[in-house]
Amino acid sequence: MTQTTRPRRSSFLQAADVLPLSRRQRWLRLKFREEPAIPDEKLQAFDALVEPTHVFAPTPEGSGIFGKWTVDQAGLPAYDYELDQYADARAKFDNSEGLDRRDHWHQIGNRWVTALASNDGTVQVYLGDRGGVFLNKFEALQTDRPAAGIISFLAQIVLAIIRLVARIQMPKAPDTAQPFAAQSAATQSIRMETAKNPRDTLGIEWLRGLREEVNDPLLKSYNLLSTQDEPVDKAEAVTPTATSQSASKIAATAYAYAGGFGYIDDGEQVWATAFRYRPSGATVKRRFGISYMETEMDYRNVRATRLVYAPHGDYPLVMADVTLENTGTKPMTLKHYEYWDVNVQQLRLEWLRGNPFGVANDAERRALGKQFASSINYRAEEGALEFRQDPPPNAPPADQPSPVDWYPAPVFLADMDGVTDGHYINKATFFGAGGAQQPDTVRLRQEDGALQANSIFEPMPYCMVLRRDITLDAGQKRTLRYAYGAALPEARRAMLGELKSIETFDETQEN
C-alpha cells in the first residue's frame, strides 16, 4: 500500500491545527504572491505545545509589504513599519470619499482611553466613557473634500429627515434614570522645496490667505469648576468680527494636524518629528508595539526618540516620552515644542457616513462644538494647558440622559516635570504660512499670537504646545515626559501624581 505524503504545513497552521492547503490553493497563492517564498531554513519553527505561550520568537512570516514582525526589548511582538507610504502607491487604499488615503494606524490604549497611532507620526485620542469623542481628530486634508454644493446640501436634508423620524419614535426616558458616573481620581526662511506640498500638506500660499490680523490680547480666560482653580488674570472683552460662511467651513480644519509629535529648533534649522512632515534627509524608524508606538528620527546630529503609550489601568490619557540625544561632537542647545491639537468631536449616531454624507456629518459635529463656550488656560503651577467646553444655558442637567455630553471633562497637555519654558495656544499664528512643516512661531522664534473672537477657525481655534529649552553635551541624552488626555482638574492632579514614576512604560508592558 502506498502512503500519501501530506504537504508540509507552516508553523502557524500547525499550531492552529488547520488542514493543509490543496494543490489548487497552493498554486493560487504562488501565482499571486508578490514576493518569493521564504526558504525553509529561514523560518524558525514554533511548537505551541512545547514553547511557553508568553515567549515569542522572531519570524518574518506574515510581515507583508509594509515592514516586518520582530520582538521588542520586552520580548513582546512588535511591527517595524518600513514602507514609505508617500513614495509607494501600494500604501493607498480605497475609501468612499475618493481621497488619497495612505494612513495606516495601530491601536493603543488601556481600560479607559483608546488612541490611533498612525504611520505618518500623528496620534488621535478617543474616549468612550460618556459617548464617543475624539479629542484631537486629524482633519488637515479635508479641504480636498467638497465643502458645499447641491450634493452636500441634499445630504444634509436627508440626515435631518432621518433624525426627525428617529426623534419621533424615541421613547421618553423615565424620571428615575440614574445620573452618569462622575469621573473620579483614579530666524529661518521657508525654502521653496518645502513649500511645494510634497506629502499632501496644505500649500504655503493657501495658508498665507488664512492669517488673521488681530490686535487683541491673548485670551487665557477660563471658567473653572471650583474657586481653587480660578485664574489670576481674566480675559479682556473682545469685539466680534464678521467672517464669511465659506471661509469658516474651509478654515475650520486648516490646522487640525492632530498632534502627537514635536518640533526641534537647534538654532539654525527647524524640523518636525512626524514622518508626514519630516525634513529631507532625515532617517526615520517606526515601530508599533503592544499598546505603544515608537519613532526615531536622526537629523543634524540630533536623535529624537518618541514613545507614545497608554499607561496601564484606568487613566483617560496617553503619555509621550521624548528622548533627545546629541550624536555630534559639540555641545548644542535645543528648543523642543511638544504639540497636541484641540479638535474635539463628539461622535453621535450616524446612519449614513459614506460620501457625500460624511461631509455633512462632520459639519454637524463642528456645529455642535459651537454651542459650547470654549476657553483655554495655562496652569503655571502644573506646567499644563487646559481646554474647557462649558454648556449652553439651555443644556439639560448633568444627571439627565442625553445623546450629547454637555459636561465634557477638560482636555489637557501636561509636562510631567511641571516646568516649561513657553506655551502656545493659537493654532493659526503658531502654524501660520509655514504650516505643519515649518510653523511660523517655531521658525521665527516668536511669541504666541492673539486669539480673536468669532474666528474663522472656530469652533476649535486652539492648539496645545509646550516648549522646553535644553542643552546637551556631545553624546548626552535627556528624556522629557508629557501626558495628554481629558479629566476633571482634581482627578487630573491625582492621576499625574501617580504617573510621575520613571518606570511607567515598563509597568505598562509588564501588565
C-alpha positions as CSV (number, residue, x, y, z in Angstrom):
1,M,0.0,0.0,0.0
2,T,1.3,3.4,-1.0
3,Q,1.2,6.0,1.7
4,T,0.3,9.6,0.6
5,T,2.6,12.3,1.8
6,R,0.8,15.3,3.1
7,P,2.1,18.7,2.1
8,R,4.2,20.5,4.8
9,R,2.3,23.0,6.8
10,S,3.7,26.2,8.2
11,S,4.3,26.5,11.9
12,F,1.2,28.8,12.4
13,L,-1.1,26.3,10.6
14,Q,0.3,23.5,12.7
15,A,-0.3,25.5,15.9
16,A,-3.8,26.3,14.9
17,D,-4.4,22.7,13.7
18,V,-5.6,23.9,10.3
19,L,-5.9,21.4,7.5
20,P,-3.2,21.7,4.8
21,L,-3.9,23.6,1.6
22,S,-5.0,21.8,-1.5
23,R,-2.8,21.8,-4.7
24,R,-5.1,24.4,-6.3
25,Q,-4.9,26.7,-3.2
26,R,-1.1,26.4,-3.1
27,W,-0.9,27.1,-6.9
28,L,-3.1,30.3,-6.5
29,R,-1.0,31.5,-3.6
30,L,2.2,31.1,-5.6
31,K,0.7,32.7,-8.7
32,F,-0.4,35.9,-6.9
33,R,2.4,36.1,-4.4
34,E,4.1,39.4,-4.7
35,E,7.4,38.2,-3.1
36,P,9.2,34.9,-3.4
37,A,8.5,32.3,-0.9
38,I,10.8,32.4,2.2
39,P,13.2,29.4,2.3
40,D,12.5,26.8,4.9
41,E,15.9,27.4,6.6
42,K,15.0,31.0,7.4
43,L,11.8,30.1,9.1
44,Q,12.1,29.4,12.8
45,A,9.9,26.6,14.0
46,F,7.4,27.3,16.7
47,D,5.7,24.5,18.6
48,A,2.7,25.7,20.6
49,L,2.7,22.5,22.7
50,V,6.3,22.9,23.8
51,E,7.2,26.6,23.9
52,P,5.6,28.8,26.6
53,T,2.7,30.9,25.2
54,H,4.3,34.1,26.5
55,V,7.6,33.5,24.8
56,F,7.8,34.9,21.2
57,A,10.4,34.0,18.6
58,P,11.2,36.4,15.8
59,T,9.8,35.3,12.4
60,P,9.3,37.1,9.1
61,E,6.2,35.1,8.3
62,G,3.2,37.2,7.8
63,S,5.1,40.5,7.6
64,G,3.7,41.7,4.3
65,I,4.9,44.6,2.2
66,F,4.8,47.3,4.9
67,G,7.6,46.1,7.1
68,K,8.4,43.1,9.3
69,W,7.5,41.5,12.6
70,T,10.0,41.5,15.3
71,V,10.4,41.1,19.1
72,D,11.0,44.2,21.2
73,Q,13.2,44.7,24.2
74,A,10.5,43.3,26.5
75,G,10.2,40.1,24.5
76,L,6.8,41.1,23.0
77,P,5.7,41.1,19.4
78,A,6.2,44.4,17.5
79,Y,6.0,45.5,13.9
80,D,8.6,47.7,12.3
81,Y,6.9,49.8,9.7
82,E,9.4,50.4,6.9
83,L,7.4,51.3,3.8
84,D,7.5,55.0,2.6
85,Q,3.7,55.3,2.0
86,Y,4.1,58.6,0.1
87,A,6.5,57.0,-2.4
88,D,4.8,53.6,-2.8
89,A,1.4,53.5,-4.4
90,R,0.7,50.2,-2.7
91,A,0.0,52.0,0.5
92,K,-3.1,53.7,-0.9
93,F,-6.5,52.2,0.0
94,D,-9.9,52.9,-1.5
95,N,-12.4,54.9,0.5
96,S,-15.9,56.3,0.0
97,E,-14.6,59.9,-0.2
98,G,-12.2,59.2,-3.0
99,L,-9.2,60.7,-1.2
100,D,-5.6,59.6,-1.5
101,R,-5.6,57.9,1.9
102,R,-2.3,56.2,2.9
103,D,-2.5,56.5,6.7
104,H,-2.3,53.1,8.4
105,W,-2.9,53.0,12.1
106,H,-2.2,51.0,15.2
107,Q,-4.5,51.0,18.2
108,I,-3.1,51.7,21.6
109,G,-5.0,52.1,24.9
110,N,-5.9,50.9,28.4
111,R,-9.1,50.4,30.3
112,W,-10.2,54.0,29.6
113,V,-8.6,55.5,26.6
114,T,-8.0,54.4,23.0
115,A,-5.6,56.1,20.6
116,L,-4.9,55.7,16.9
117,A,-1.2,55.8,16.2
118,S,-0.6,56.4,12.5
119,N,2.3,55.6,10.2
120,D,2.5,59.3,9.5
121,G,3.5,60.0,13.1
122,T,0.3,61.5,14.4
123,V,-1.8,60.2,17.3
124,Q,-5.6,60.7,17.7
125,V,-7.0,60.2,21.1
126,Y,-10.5,58.7,21.7
127,L,-12.6,58.4,24.8
128,G,-15.9,56.5,25.1
129,D,-17.0,56.6,28.7
130,R,-19.6,59.4,28.2
131,G,-20.2,58.8,24.5
132,G,-17.6,58.5,21.8
133,V,-15.4,61.6,21.4
134,F,-12.2,62.4,19.6
135,L,-10.1,64.9,21.4
136,N,-7.8,65.8,18.5
137,K,-9.3,64.5,15.3
138,F,-7.0,64.9,12.3
139,E,-8.7,66.9,9.5
140,A,-6.0,68.9,7.8
141,L,-6.6,67.1,4.5
142,Q,-10.3,67.7,4.4
143,T,-10.1,70.8,2.4
144,D,-9.8,68.4,-0.6
145,R,-13.4,67.3,0.2
146,P,-16.5,69.0,-1.3
147,A,-17.4,71.6,1.4
148,A,-20.5,72.8,-0.4
149,G,-22.7,72.3,-3.4
150,I,-26.1,70.7,-4.2
151,I,-25.0,67.2,-3.2
152,S,-23.8,68.2,0.2
153,F,-27.0,70.3,0.7
154,L,-29.2,67.3,-0.2
155,A,-27.2,65.1,2.1
156,Q,-27.9,67.5,5.0
157,I,-31.6,67.3,4.2
158,V,-31.6,63.5,4.2
159,L,-29.8,63.4,7.5
160,A,-32.3,66.0,9.0
161,I,-35.2,63.8,8.0
162,I,-33.6,60.7,9.5
163,R,-33.0,62.4,12.8
164,L,-36.6,63.8,12.8
165,V,-38.0,60.3,12.4
166,A,-35.7,58.9,15.0
167,R,-36.7,61.6,17.5
168,I,-40.4,61.0,17.0
169,Q,-40.0,57.2,17.6
170,M,-37.5,57.6,20.5
171,P,-39.2,56.6,23.8
172,K,-39.2,59.1,26.6
173,A,-36.6,58.4,29.4
174,P,-38.1,57.6,32.8
175,D,-37.8,60.1,35.5
176,T,-35.9,57.6,37.7
177,A,-33.0,57.5,35.3
178,Q,-29.7,57.3,37.1
179,P,-27.1,60.0,36.5
180,F,-23.9,59.3,34.7
181,A,-21.0,58.3,37.0
182,A,-18.7,61.3,37.6
183,Q,-15.1,61.0,36.6
184,S,-13.0,60.0,39.6
185,A,-9.5,60.5,40.6
186,A,-8.1,57.2,39.8
187,T,15.1,83.1,12.1
188,Q,14.9,80.6,9.2
189,S,13.0,81.3,6.0
190,I,10.8,78.8,4.2
191,R,12.7,77.0,1.5
192,M,10.9,76.7,-1.8
193,E,11.3,72.9,-1.9
194,T,9.4,72.6,1.3
195,A,6.6,74.8,0.1
196,K,5.7,72.5,-2.8
197,N,3.4,70.4,-0.7
198,P,5.4,67.1,-1.1
199,R,3.3,64.9,1.3
200,D,-0.3,66.1,0.9
201,T,0.1,69.0,3.3
202,L,-1.7,72.3,2.8
203,G,0.0,74.7,0.4
204,I,2.0,77.6,1.7
205,E,0.2,80.2,-0.4
206,W,-3.2,78.8,0.7
207,L,-2.2,79.0,4.3
208,R,-1.0,82.6,3.9
209,G,-4.5,83.6,2.9
210,L,-5.9,82.3,6.3
211,R,-3.8,84.6,8.5
212,E,-5.8,86.9,10.7
213,E,-4.8,90.5,11.5
214,V,-5.7,91.0,15.2
215,N,-4.5,93.2,18.0
216,D,-6.5,91.7,20.8
217,P,-4.8,90.4,24.0
218,L,-4.1,86.7,24.3
219,L,-7.2,85.0,25.6
220,K,-6.4,82.9,28.5
221,S,-9.7,83.1,30.4
222,Y,-11.2,80.0,31.8
223,N,-14.5,79.4,33.6
224,L,-13.3,76.8,36.1
225,L,-15.0,74.1,38.1
226,S,-14.0,75.4,41.5
227,T,-12.8,78.5,43.2
228,Q,-9.4,77.0,43.8
229,D,-8.9,76.7,40.1
230,E,-9.8,80.4,39.4
231,P,-7.1,82.1,37.2
232,V,-5.5,85.3,38.4
233,D,-5.9,87.1,35.1
234,K,-9.2,87.5,33.4
235,A,-9.6,88.0,29.7
236,E,-10.5,91.4,28.3
237,A,-13.5,91.9,26.2
238,V,-13.0,91.3,22.5
239,T,-15.1,92.7,19.7
240,P,-16.5,90.0,17.4
241,T,-15.6,90.3,13.8
242,A,-17.7,89.1,10.9
243,T,-16.4,86.3,8.7
244,S,-17.8,84.7,5.6
245,Q,-19.5,81.3,5.9
246,S,-17.4,79.7,3.1
247,A,-14.2,80.8,4.7
248,S,-15.2,79.4,8.0
249,K,-16.0,76.0,6.5
250,I,-12.6,75.7,4.9
251,A,-10.6,77.2,7.7
252,A,-12.2,75.1,10.5
253,T,-10.0,72.2,9.6
254,A,-6.9,74.0,8.2
255,Y,-4.6,73.4,11.1
256,A,-6.1,70.2,12.5
257,Y,-2.9,68.2,12.5
258,A,-3.9,66.0,15.5
259,G,-0.5,66.2,17.1
260,G,1.3,63.5,19.0
261,F,4.6,64.8,17.6
262,G,7.0,67.7,18.2
263,Y,9.3,70.3,16.7
264,I,13.0,70.8,17.2
265,D,15.0,74.0,16.8
266,D,18.8,73.7,17.0
267,G,19.4,77.4,16.5
268,E,19.9,77.1,12.7
269,Q,17.2,74.9,11.4
270,V,13.7,73.8,12.5
271,W,12.1,70.5,11.8
272,A,9.1,68.3,12.7
273,T,9.5,64.8,14.2
274,A,6.4,63.3,12.5
275,F,7.1,61.2,9.4
276,R,4.5,63.1,7.4
277,Y,6.2,66.4,7.9
278,R,9.8,65.2,8.2
279,P,12.7,67.2,6.7
280,S,14.5,66.0,3.6
281,G,17.4,63.8,4.5
282,A,16.1,62.6,7.9
283,T,16.4,59.0,8.8
284,V,13.2,57.7,10.5
285,K,12.3,54.4,12.2
286,R,8.7,53.5,13.2
287,R,7.6,50.6,15.4
288,F,4.1,49.6,16.5
289,G,4.2,47.6,19.7
290,I,1.9,46.3,22.4
291,S,0.0,49.4,23.4
292,Y,2.7,51.8,22.2
293,M,4.2,53.5,19.1
294,E,7.9,54.3,19.0
295,T,9.5,56.6,16.4
296,E,13.2,57.5,16.0
297,M,14.4,60.3,13.8
298,D,18.1,61.2,13.2
299,Y,18.7,64.6,11.7
300,R,21.5,67.2,12.1
301,N,23.3,65.2,14.9
302,V,20.0,65.0,16.9
303,R,18.3,61.7,17.6
304,A,14.7,62.3,18.7
305,T,13.0,59.2,20.0
306,R,9.3,59.3,20.8
307,L,7.5,56.7,22.8
308,V,3.7,57.2,22.9
309,Y,1.7,54.8,25.1
310,A,-1.3,54.4,27.3
311,P,-0.3,53.7,31.0
312,H,-1.8,50.6,32.4
313,G,-5.0,51.0,34.4
314,D,-7.9,53.5,34.4
315,Y,-6.2,56.6,33.1
316,P,-8.0,58.7,30.4
317,L,-4.8,59.8,28.9
318,V,-1.8,58.8,26.8
319,M,1.8,59.6,27.6
320,A,4.8,60.6,25.5
321,D,8.4,60.0,26.5
322,V,10.6,62.2,24.3
323,T,14.3,61.4,24.4
324,L,16.7,63.9,22.7
325,E,20.3,62.8,22.1
326,N,23.3,64.8,20.9
327,T,25.0,62.4,18.4
328,G,27.5,65.0,17.4
329,T,30.9,66.1,18.9
330,K,30.0,69.5,20.1
331,P,27.5,70.8,22.8
332,M,24.2,72.0,21.5
333,T,21.2,73.9,22.8
334,L,17.8,72.8,21.6
335,K,14.2,74.1,21.8
336,H,11.7,71.3,21.8
337,Y,8.0,72.0,21.1
338,E,5.6,69.3,22.2
339,Y,2.4,69.6,20.0
340,W,-1.1,68.2,20.6
341,D,-4.1,69.6,18.9
342,V,-7.5,70.5,20.2
343,N,-10.2,69.3,17.8
344,V,-12.9,67.8,20.0
345,Q,-15.6,66.0,18.0
346,Q,-18.4,64.1,19.7
347,L,-19.5,61.0,17.7
348,R,-23.3,60.8,17.5
349,L,-25.3,58.0,15.9
350,E,-24.9,58.4,12.1
351,W,-26.9,56.1,9.9
352,L,-25.2,57.3,6.8
353,R,-21.5,58.0,6.9
354,G,-20.1,57.4,3.4
355,N,-19.7,60.1,0.7
356,P,-21.4,62.6,0.5
357,F,-22.9,62.2,4.0
358,G,-19.5,62.3,5.7
359,V,-19.0,65.9,4.8
360,A,-22.4,66.8,6.2
361,N,-21.9,64.8,9.4
362,D,-18.6,66.5,10.1
363,A,-20.2,69.9,9.6
364,E,-22.8,68.9,12.2
365,R,-20.1,67.9,14.6
366,R,-18.4,71.3,14.3
367,A,-21.8,73.0,14.6
368,L,-22.3,71.1,17.9
369,G,-18.9,72.4,19.1
370,K,-20.0,76.0,18.5
371,Q,-22.8,75.6,21.0
372,F,-20.3,75.3,23.9
373,A,-18.4,78.2,25.4
374,S,-14.8,77.2,24.7
375,S,-11.8,78.6,26.6
376,I,-8.2,77.6,27.4
377,N,-5.9,78.4,30.3
378,Y,-2.2,77.7,31.2
379,R,-1.6,76.3,34.6
380,A,1.8,77.6,35.6
381,E,1.9,75.6,38.8
382,E,1.3,72.4,36.9
383,G,3.1,73.1,33.7
384,A,-0.1,72.3,31.9
385,L,-2.5,73.6,29.3
386,E,-6.2,73.1,29.9
387,F,-9.1,73.4,27.4
388,R,-12.7,73.5,28.6
389,Q,-16.1,73.5,26.9
390,D,-18.9,74.9,29.1
391,P,-22.5,74.0,28.2
392,P,-25.0,76.5,26.8
393,P,-27.7,77.9,29.1
394,N,-30.4,75.6,27.7
395,A,-28.4,72.4,28.2
396,P,-30.1,69.7,30.2
397,P,-29.0,68.9,33.8
398,A,-25.8,66.8,34.1
399,D,-27.8,63.8,35.6
400,Q,-30.3,63.7,32.7
401,P,-29.6,61.1,29.9
402,S,-28.8,62.9,26.6
403,P,-27.3,62.0,23.2
404,V,-24.8,64.8,23.8
405,D,-22.3,65.1,26.5
406,W,-23.0,68.7,27.6
407,Y,-20.5,68.5,30.5
408,P,-17.2,67.1,29.0
409,A,-14.1,66.9,31.1
410,P,-11.4,69.4,30.2
411,V,-8.7,68.4,27.7
412,F,-5.1,68.9,29.0
413,L,-1.5,68.6,28.0
414,A,0.9,68.5,30.9
415,D,4.7,68.4,31.3
416,M,5.3,65.8,33.9
417,D,8.2,67.8,35.3
418,G,5.8,70.7,35.9
419,V,8.2,73.1,34.3
420,T,8.0,74.7,30.8
421,D,9.9,77.5,29.0
422,G,7.0,78.5,26.8
423,H,3.4,77.6,25.8
424,Y,1.3,78.3,22.8
425,I,-2.4,78.0,22.2
426,N,-3.3,79.8,18.9
427,K,-3.1,77.3,16.1
428,A,-3.5,80.0,13.4
429,T,-0.5,82.1,14.5
430,F,1.5,79.1,15.7
431,F,1.5,77.4,12.2
432,G,0.7,80.4,10.0
433,A,2.1,80.3,6.5
434,G,4.7,77.6,7.4
435,G,2.1,75.0,8.1
436,A,2.9,71.8,9.8
437,Q,6.4,71.5,8.3
438,Q,7.7,74.9,9.3
439,P,5.4,76.6,11.8
440,D,5.8,80.4,11.9
441,T,6.2,80.6,15.7
442,V,8.9,78.0,15.7
443,R,11.0,79.1,12.7
444,L,10.6,82.8,13.6
445,R,11.1,82.2,17.3
446,Q,8.2,84.5,18.1
447,E,5.7,84.7,20.9
448,D,2.2,83.3,20.8
449,G,-0.3,85.3,18.7
450,A,-3.6,86.8,19.9
451,L,-6.9,85.0,19.6
452,Q,-9.8,86.8,18.1
453,A,-13.5,86.3,18.9
454,N,-15.6,84.7,16.2
455,S,-12.5,83.5,14.4
456,I,-12.8,81.7,11.1
457,F,-11.0,78.9,12.8
458,E,-13.9,78.3,15.2
459,P,-15.1,76.2,16.9
460,M,-11.6,74.9,17.7
461,P,-9.0,77.7,17.2
462,Y,-6.8,76.3,19.9
463,C,-3.8,74.1,20.0
464,M,-1.6,72.9,22.8
465,V,2.1,73.4,22.6
466,L,4.7,73.3,25.5
467,R,8.3,74.3,24.9
468,R,11.4,73.1,26.7
469,D,14.9,74.6,26.2
470,I,17.7,72.1,27.0
471,T,21.5,72.0,26.5
472,L,23.2,68.7,25.6
473,D,26.9,67.8,25.7
474,A,28.3,65.6,23.0
475,G,26.8,62.1,23.4
476,Q,24.4,63.2,26.1
477,K,20.7,62.4,26.1
478,R,17.7,63.7,28.1
479,T,14.1,62.4,28.3
480,L,11.1,64.7,28.6
481,R,7.7,63.3,29.5
482,Y,4.2,64.5,28.7
483,A,0.6,63.5,29.3
484,Y,-2.4,64.3,27.1
485,G,-6.0,63.4,27.8
486,A,-9.2,64.6,29.4
487,A,-10.1,64.7,33.1
488,L,-11.5,67.0,35.8
489,P,-8.9,69.2,37.4
490,E,-8.8,67.4,40.8
491,A,-8.7,64.0,39.1
492,R,-6.0,65.1,36.7
493,R,-3.7,66.2,39.5
494,A,-4.2,62.9,41.3
495,M,-3.5,60.8,38.2
496,L,-0.5,62.8,37.1
497,G,0.9,62.5,40.6
498,E,0.6,58.7,40.4
499,L,2.3,58.6,37.0
500,K,5.5,60.5,37.8
501,S,7.4,57.3,38.2
502,I,10.1,56.7,35.6
503,E,9.0,53.1,35.3
504,T,5.6,53.9,33.9
505,F,6.2,52.4,30.5
506,D,7.9,49.3,31.9
507,E,4.9,48.7,34.2
508,T,2.6,49.1,31.2
509,Q,4.4,46.3,29.3
510,E,4.5,44.1,32.3
511,N,0.8,44.3,32.7
